[in-house]
Amino acid sequence: MASSDRAAAGGPAAPARAGDPVTAATEAAVHRFNDAFNRHDVDAVMACMTADCAFENTFPAPDGERFEGAAAVRAFWERFFQSTPAARFETEELFAAGDRCVVRWLFRWDDQGGHVRGVDVMRVRDGKVAEKLAYVKG
């Protein structure tokens, strides 16, 4: 079963293809980032990102807001976790090729069923997320 098929079935993504260390490192970096996010651990999230990281939020429509550099991205995460204490991402599918990764996700913001589905397009450099571009449905 391919990595994307296993994740779509609700299980963890399979390891990257043997012999492709860049793809394997990309998948590992994105998993570390997602784990830190779901713990709401801003220090750990930022430890998973490069100093010159860029993050594009899904809001405001239509293009979202872009944050560049660790200080700006950190400030966003701090505000985000404070304003959304029940925030949780569930990976539906993850696919990596080289330094690029696409994550299809379900984001839940409360315990009453509030959610949205979307996709992150990520770039990894030196084992850390350098770019996270977020897109949502609807």
SEDO-617897 format. One record per atom (N, C-alpha, C): atom name; x, y negated, z; residue number from 1; residue in one letter. Coordinates in steps of 0.05 Angstrom, whole numbers, plus 5000, padded with zeros to 4 digits. Example, Ala and Ser with C-alpha at 12.3 -4.5 7.8 and 13.67 -1.06 7.14 Angstrom:
BEGIN
> keba/c1/c2/c3/tormi/vexlo
> N/5264/5114/5156/1/A
> CA/5246/5090/5156/1/A
> C/5264/5066/5156/1/A
> N/5257/5045/5142/2/S
> CA/5273/5021/5143/2/S
> C/5258/4999/5157/2/S
REM end
This chain:
BEGIN
> keba/c1/c2/c3/tormi/vexlo
> N/5017/5024/5000/1/M
> CA/5000/5000/5000/1/M
> C/5018/4975/5000/1/M
> N/5013/4957/4983/2/A
> CA/5029/4932/4980/2/A
> C/5024/4914/5005/2/A
> N/5043/4896/5009/3/S
> CA/5041/4878/5032/3/S
> C/5015/4863/5032/3/S
> N/5007/4852/5009/4/S
> CA/4983/4836/5008/4/S
> C/4958/4854/5013/4/S
> N/4958/4879/5003/5/D
> CA/4935/4897/5007/5/D
> C/4932/4904/5037/5/D
> N/4954/4909/5050/6/R
> CA/4953/4917/5078/6/R
> C/4943/4894/5095/6/R
> N/4952/4869/5090/7/A
> CA/4943/4846/5105/7/A
> C/4913/4841/5100/7/A
> N/4905/4844/5075/8/A
> CA/4877/4840/5068/8/A
> C/4859/4860/5082/8/A
> N/4869/4884/5087/9/A
> CA/4854/4904/5101/9/A
> C/4853/4900/5131/9/A
> N/4865/4878/5140/10/G
> CA/4864/4872/5168/10/G
> C/4889/4880/5184/10/G
> N/4907/4895/5171/11/G
> CA/4931/4904/5184/11/G
> C/4953/4885/5179/11/G
> N/4976/4889/5192/12/P
> CA/4999/4872/5188/12/P
> C/5010/4875/5160/12/P
> N/5022/4854/5150/13/A
> CA/5034/4856/5124/13/A
> C/5058/4876/5125/13/A
> N/5062/4890/5103/14/A
> CA/5084/4909/5102/14/A
> C/5110/4893/5099/14/A
> N/5132/4905/5107/15/P
> CA/5158/4892/5103/15/P
> C/5163/4886/5074/15/P
> N/5179/4866/5069/16/A
> CA/5186/4859/5041/16/A
> C/5199/4883/5027/16/A
> N/5199/4883/5001/17/R
> CA/5211/4904/4986/17/R
> C/5240/4908/4994/17/R
> N/5247/4933/4997/18/A
> CA/5275/4939/5004/18/A
> C/5294/4927/4983/18/A
> N/5316/4916/4992/19/G
> CA/5335/4905/4974/19/G
> C/5331/4876/4968/19/G
> N/5311/4863/4979/20/D
> CA/5306/4835/4974/20/D
> C/5308/4820/5001/20/D
> N/5332/4814/5010/21/P
> CA/5336/4801/5036/21/P
> C/5324/4773/5038/21/P
> N/5323/4758/5016/22/V
> CA/5312/4731/5016/22/V
> C/5282/4732/5022/22/V
> N/5268/4750/5008/23/T
> CA/5240/4753/5012/23/T
> C/5234/4763/5040/23/T
> N/5250/4782/5050/24/A
> CA/5246/4792/5077/24/A
> C/5250/4770/5098/24/A
> N/5270/4753/5094/25/A
> CA/5276/4731/5112/25/A
> C/5253/4711/5111/25/A
> N/5242/4706/5088/26/T
> CA/5220/4688/5085/26/T
> C/5195/4698/5100/26/T
> N/5188/4723/5096/27/E
> CA/5166/4734/5111/27/E
> C/5170/4733/5141/27/E
> N/5194/4739/5150/28/A
> CA/5200/4739/5179/28/A
> C/5197/4710/5190/28/A
> N/5207/4691/5175/29/A
> CA/5205/4663/5184/29/A
> C/5176/4654/5186/29/A
> N/5159/4661/5167/30/V
> CA/5131/4653/5167/30/V
> C/5116/4667/5190/30/V
> N/5122/4693/5195/31/H
> CA/5110/4707/5217/31/H
> C/5117/4693/5244/31/H
> N/5143/4685/5247/32/R
> CA/5151/4672/5272/32/R
> C/5136/4645/5275/32/R
> N/5134/4630/5253/33/F
> CA/5119/4605/5254/33/F
> C/5090/4610/5262/33/F
> N/5077/4629/5249/34/N
> CA/5048/4634/5255/34/N
> C/5045/4643/5284/34/N
> N/5063/4660/5294/35/D
> CA/5061/4668/5322/35/D
> C/5064/4645/5341/35/D
> N/5083/4627/5336/36/A
> CA/5087/4603/5353/36/A
> C/5062/4586/5351/36/A
> N/5050/4582/5328/37/F
> CA/5026/4566/5325/37/F
> C/5004/4577/5342/37/F
> N/4999/4603/5341/38/N
> CA/4977/4615/5356/38/N
> C/4982/4615/5386/38/N
> N/5006/4610/5394/39/R
> CA/5012/4606/5423/39/R
> C/5009/4577/5431/39/R
> N/5005/4559/5411/40/H
> CA/5004/4530/5415/40/H
> C/5030/4520/5428/40/H
> N/5052/4532/5420/41/D
> CA/5078/4525/5431/41/D
> C/5093/4507/5411/41/D
> N/5090/4481/5416/42/V
> CA/5101/4461/5397/42/V
> C/5132/4464/5395/42/V
> N/5145/4469/5417/43/D
> CA/5174/4473/5416/43/D
> C/5181/4496/5398/43/D
> N/5167/4518/5401/44/A
> CA/5172/4542/5384/44/A
> C/5165/4537/5355/44/A
> N/5143/4523/5350/45/V
> CA/5135/4516/5323/45/V
> C/5158/4500/5310/45/V
> N/5167/4480/5324/46/M
> CA/5188/4463/5313/46/M
> C/5215/4477/5310/46/M
> N/5220/4497/5327/47/A
> CA/5244/4513/5325/47/A
> C/5243/4530/5299/47/A
> N/5219/4534/5289/48/C
> CA/5215/4550/5264/48/C
> C/5215/4532/5239/48/C
> N/5219/4506/5243/49/M
> CA/5218/4487/5220/49/M
> C/5245/4473/5217/49/M
> N/5252/4466/5193/50/T
> CA/5277/4451/5188/50/T
> C/5275/4422/5198/50/T
> N/5298/4410/5202/51/A
> CA/5298/4382/5211/51/A
> C/5285/4363/5191/51/A
> N/5287/4370/5165/52/D
> CA/5275/4353/5144/52/D
> C/5249/4365/5133/52/D
> N/5235/4379/5151/53/C
> CA/5210/4393/5142/53/C
> C/5189/4373/5132/53/C
> N/5171/4384/5117/54/A
> CA/5148/4369/5107/54/A
> C/5123/4386/5112/54/A
> N/5102/4373/5120/55/F
> CA/5076/4386/5125/55/F
> C/5054/4369/5112/55/F
> N/5037/4381/5096/56/E
> CA/5014/4368/5085/56/E
> C/4989/4380/5097/56/E
> N/4975/4364/5112/57/N
> CA/4950/4372/5125/57/N
> C/4927/4374/5104/57/N
> N/4906/4386/5112/58/T
> CA/4882/4389/5094/58/T
> C/4864/4364/5095/58/T
> N/4869/4347/5115/59/F
> CA/4852/4323/5119/59/F
> C/4869/4298/5118/59/F
> N/4859/4276/5108/60/P
> CA/4832/4272/5097/60/P
> C/4831/4281/5068/60/P
> N/4807/4288/5059/61/A
> CA/4802/4295/5031/61/A
> C/4808/4271/5014/61/A
> N/4816/4273/4990/62/P
> CA/4819/4298/4976/62/P
> C/4848/4310/4977/62/P
> N/4868/4294/4986/63/D
> CA/4895/4303/4984/63/D
> C/4908/4310/5011/63/D
> N/4896/4303/5033/64/G
> CA/4908/4308/5059/64/G
> C/4930/4287/5064/64/G
> N/4940/4288/5089/65/E
> CA/4961/4270/5097/65/E
> C/4987/4285/5098/65/E
> N/5009/4272/5089/66/R
> CA/5035/4284/5089/66/R
> C/5052/4273/5112/66/R
> N/5065/4292/5126/67/F
> CA/5083/4285/5148/67/F
> C/5111/4295/5140/67/F
> N/5131/4277/5142/68/E
> CA/5158/4285/5134/68/E
> C/5177/4281/5157/68/E
> N/5194/4301/5161/69/G
> CA/5214/4300/5182/69/G
> C/5203/4312/5208/69/G
> N/5222/4323/5224/70/A
> CA/5214/4337/5248/70/A
> C/5198/4320/5268/70/A
> N/5206/4295/5271/71/A
> CA/5192/4278/5291/71/A
> C/5163/4273/5283/71/A
> N/5158/4268/5257/72/A
> CA/5130/4263/5248/72/A
> C/5114/4289/5250/72/A
> N/5126/4311/5242/73/V
> CA/5111/4337/5242/73/V
> C/5106/4345/5271/73/V
> N/5125/4342/5289/74/R
> CA/5121/4348/5317/74/R
> C/5098/4332/5329/74/R
> N/5098/4306/5323/75/A
> CA/5076/4289/5333/75/A
> C/5049/4298/5324/75/A
> N/5048/4307/5298/76/F
> CA/5022/4318/5288/76/F
> C/5014/4342/5304/76/F
> N/5032/4362/5308/77/W
> CA/5025/4386/5322/77/W
> C/5017/4381/5351/77/W
> N/5030/4362/5364/78/E
> CA/5023/4355/5391/78/E
> C/4994/4344/5392/78/E
> N/4987/4326/5375/79/R
> CA/4960/4315/5373/79/R
> C/4940/4337/5366/79/R
> N/4947/4354/5347/80/F
> CA/4929/4375/5337/80/F
> C/4923/4395/5360/80/F
> N/4943/4405/5374/81/F
> CA/4937/4424/5395/81/F
> C/4922/4412/5418/81/F
> N/4927/4386/5424/82/Q
> CA/4913/4373/5445/82/Q
> C/4883/4369/5438/82/Q
> N/4878/4363/5413/83/S
> CA/4850/4358/5404/83/S
> C/4835/4383/5397/83/S
> N/4849/4405/5393/84/T
> CA/4837/4430/5384/84/T
> C/4848/4453/5401/84/T
> N/4840/4455/5427/85/P
> CA/4853/4474/5445/85/P
> C/4847/4503/5439/85/P
> N/4826/4509/5423/86/A
> CA/4820/4537/5416/86/A
> C/4831/4545/5388/86/A
> N/4847/4527/5376/87/A
> CA/4857/4532/5349/87/A
> C/4870/4559/5346/87/A
> N/4863/4573/5325/88/R
> CA/4875/4600/5320/88/R
> C/4874/4606/5290/88/R
> N/4897/4614/5279/89/F
> CA/4898/4623/5251/89/F
> C/4899/4653/5250/89/F
> N/4883/4665/5232/90/E
> CA/4884/4694/5228/90/E
> C/4894/4698/5199/90/E
> N/4915/4712/5195/91/T
> CA/4925/4718/5168/91/T
> C/4908/4739/5155/91/T
> N/4897/4731/5132/92/E
> CA/4882/4750/5116/92/E
> C/4899/4764/5095/92/E
> N/4919/4749/5086/93/E
> CA/4937/4760/5065/93/E
> C/4962/4744/5066/93/E
> N/4985/4757/5062/94/L
> CA/5011/4743/5061/94/L
> C/5027/4754/5038/94/L
> N/5038/4737/5022/95/F
> CA/5054/4746/4999/95/F
> C/5079/4728/4998/95/F
> N/5102/4740/4996/96/A
> CA/5127/4725/4994/96/A
> C/5143/4735/4970/96/A
> N/5157/4716/4957/97/A
> CA/5175/4722/4935/97/A
> C/5198/4702/4937/97/A
> N/5221/4712/4944/98/G
> CA/5244/4694/4947/98/G
> C/5239/4676/4971/98/G
> N/5243/4650/4967/99/D
> CA/5240/4630/4989/99/D
> C/5212/4619/4991/99/D
> N/5193/4630/4976/100/R
> CA/5165/4620/4976/100/R
> C/5147/4641/4989/100/R
> N/5126/4630/5002/101/C
> CA/5106/4647/5015/101/C
> C/5079/4635/5012/101/C
> N/5059/4651/5007/102/V
> CA/5031/4643/5006/102/V
> C/5017/4658/5028/102/V
> N/5002/4644/5045/103/V
> CA/4987/4656/5066/103/V
> C/4958/4648/5063/103/V
> N/4941/4668/5059/104/R
> CA/4912/4663/5059/104/R
> C/4902/4668/5087/104/R
> N/4887/4648/5098/105/W
> CA/4881/4650/5127/105/W
> C/4852/4642/5133/105/W
> N/4844/4649/5157/106/L
> CA/4819/4640/5169/106/L
> C/4827/4624/5194/106/L
> N/4818/4599/5195/107/F
> CA/4824/4582/5218/107/F
> C/4798/4580/5235/107/F
> N/4801/4586/5260/108/R
> CA/4779/4583/5280/108/R
> C/4786/4561/5299/108/R
> N/4767/4542/5303/109/W
> CA/4773/4520/5321/109/W
> C/4757/4521/5347/109/W
> N/4739/4540/5349/110/D
> CA/4724/4543/5374/110/D
> C/4715/4571/5377/110/D
> N/4701/4577/5399/111/D
> CA/4691/4604/5405/111/D
> C/4662/4608/5396/111/D
> N/4650/4588/5382/112/Q
> CA/4623/4589/5374/112/Q
> C/4620/4595/5344/112/Q
> N/4642/4604/5331/113/G
> CA/4641/4611/5303/113/G
> C/4651/4590/5284/113/G
> N/4659/4567/5294/114/G
> CA/4669/4546/5276/114/G
> C/4695/4555/5262/114/G
> N/4694/4555/5236/115/H
> CA/4718/4564/5221/115/H
> C/4718/4553/5193/115/H
> N/4741/4556/5180/116/V
> CA/4745/4549/5152/116/V
> C/4766/4568/5141/116/V
> N/4765/4573/5115/117/R
> CA/4785/4590/5103/117/R
> C/4803/4573/5085/117/R
> N/4828/4582/5082/118/G
> CA/4846/4566/5066/118/G
> C/4871/4581/5059/118/G
> N/4890/4566/5048/119/V
> CA/4915/4577/5039/119/V
> C/4938/4558/5046/119/V
> N/4960/4569/5055/120/D
> CA/4985/4554/5059/120/D
> C/5005/4563/5037/120/D
> N/5017/4543/5025/121/V
> CA/5039/4548/5007/121/V
> C/5064/4538/5021/121/V
> N/5083/4557/5027/122/M
> CA/5106/4550/5044/122/M
> C/5132/4555/5029/122/M
> N/5152/4540/5037/123/R
> CA/5179/4544/5027/123/R
> C/5197/4547/5052/123/R
> N/5215/4567/5051/124/V
> CA/5232/4573/5074/124/V
> C/5261/4568/5065/124/V
> N/5277/4556/5083/125/R
> CA/5305/4552/5078/125/R
> C/5321/4558/5104/125/R
> N/5341/4574/5101/126/D
> CA/5358/4582/5124/126/D
> C/5342/4593/5147/126/D
> N/5322/4609/5141/127/G
> CA/5306/4623/5161/127/G
> C/5285/4605/5175/127/G
> N/5281/4581/5164/128/K
> CA/5261/4563/5176/128/K
> C/5242/4552/5155/128/K
> N/5218/4545/5163/129/V
> CA/5199/4533/5145/129/V
> C/5208/4505/5138/129/V
> N/5212/4500/5113/130/A
> CA/5220/4473/5104/130/A
> C/5196/4457/5094/130/A
> N/5175/4472/5084/131/E
> CA/5152/4458/5073/131/E
> C/5128/4475/5077/131/E
> N/5106/4463/5087/132/K
> CA/5080/4476/5091/132/K
> C/5059/4459/5079/132/K
> N/5047/4468/5058/133/L
> CA/5026/4454/5044/133/L
> C/5000/4469/5048/133/L
> N/4981/4456/5061/134/A
> CA/4956/4470/5069/134/A
> C/4933/4461/5051/134/A
> N/4916/4480/5044/135/Y
> CA/4892/4476/5027/135/Y
> C/4869/4491/5039/135/Y
> N/4845/4479/5037/136/V
> CA/4821/4493/5047/136/V
> C/4799/4495/5026/136/V
> N/4781/4514/5031/137/K
> CA/4758/4518/5014/137/K
> C/4736/4498/5022/137/K
> N/4722/4488/5003/138/G
> CA/4699/4472/5008/138/G
> C/4702/4444/5016/138/G
REM end
